[in-house]
Amino acid sequence: MKLFILTLAIITAVYFAGVAVAVPAGKTVEFAGGDQGKVVFDGKIHSNAGNKCKDCHPTIFPMKGPGKDGAATITMAEIEKGKYCGTCHNGEKSFKVNDPSGCTKCHKK
């Protein structure tokens, strides 16, 4: 029984350690962004807004893993239709992606 509890504790610790360091505080993930400039995802901004990794991964965005590169080809047309970032950036939960005043919130030149 003690071995089972120890094993379960180790598995839980490893799982949460992996979730916590996906995009650690002060770090960002950058994606090519076309003419508007690269897209910079800041995990801290999203976390400060009350979001958790599991809110988007893996249902909205795929995760890295064996046989996966973790990156989807994302276009503004798809986002504006409510896919990927547009799931939340729809003008209700967060700023709307097709509002010109919001472009620089994600795109950096």
RADA-V422752 format. One record per helix or strand. SS is the DSSP state (h for helix, s for strand). FROM is the first residue (numbers start at 0). TO is the last residue. If there is no record, write none. Layout:
ss: <SS/SS>
from: <FROM/FROM>
to: <TO/TO>
This chain:
ss: <h/s/h/s/h/h/s/s/s/s/h/h/h/s>
from: <1/27/33/37/42/52/56/60/64/67/75/83/99/106>
to: <19/30/35/41/47/55/56/60/64/67/79/86/105/107>
